[in-house]
């Protein structure tokens, strides 16, 4: 049986006959590319995920309990010094590394290109997001006389552009031998009727599988092997869009080492009960994050004896994991979440259709979906104005303008 016949049988099995008809209308080279893609994709997995979108979702699953966090500002000076020394020793010994998840594009910012290459109006010449992150690393490592490995997760969509950007900018003075790029996985897009979308390139449209894909991507691309080979024991994982992220915090690292937990995360205090952020919790005796919509009104407003919100430790995607924990989670199946998006496609007449309303599902996992496979975690609460200024929207809240304001105020830069 030919590859084409195999592909057609597979498409028929999963009711994707529209692709068969498109297949007959495109030229031989495009046919070959599409056939190879069909044979590689796990259509059974995608259809299972599609079927789950039809089921009623419970607001809260499992027993939810609050998690105890430690406020960095309330740690004594002696304890700070002790933890800092522990962390510094680990850094100087080369046991620490950083992972930045940078697979996204700057579409929501009205920008064409990898999000990390977006330039903010800071200083006389402006600063790229990647430039700011590099400066943060260089500033920290100058103190220790040692530059750790920096693993940057890209996507198939932006990998080449990201690497080219770093090369054109001389890695902003960072040791290029210490920067390792790797790509995350992807999953097909499917419309609300369970039909795969075909793009203008006559391929099944796919999208990155979310930041939870970092575990498998690290394993698949041999980055975990590289970490172990180089004696790295713990890695800090963050997103690309927070320009205030403190990627090398010896106090945080020291706390994690002293508590000997597989994972520690940083949090910030919720501004008010109804702030729409995920918060750290214990779910069925395992560490995790509960999304805003899962919190009942009582949980959102509950306070402790000091008047602080019990469910008030907001997630800022600043996580520190043991390499062994990364390796363990990489062997597990994470949950996928469906997001409804607008995605263009070609119809059976090979005409492009640009929808005016969300028409399809994108499936993604989140990095915190892996926490449930670990026994315990530590949470260090830090100050919002010192470590959190995300860039997500073109205007308004969490925009380049708000990020610039926070960044310039912290570093005493004239606006």
PyMOL commands that set and color helices and strands:
alter all, ss='L'
color gray80, all
select helices_A, chain A and resi 3-13+17-23+28-40+43-52+72-74+77-92+107-109+115-117+129-144+159-168+170-173+176-178+211-220+223-229+250-259+292-294+297-301+323-329+367-373+384-387+400-410
alter helices_A, ss='H'
color red, helices_A
select strands_A, chain A and resi 64-65+69-71+96-101+119-120+127-128+150-154+179-183+186-188+190-191+206-208+234-239+263-269+279-283+286-290+313-322+337-341+345-346+352-353+360-364+377-381
alter strands_A, ss='S'
color yellow, strands_A
deselect
rebuild
show_as cartoon
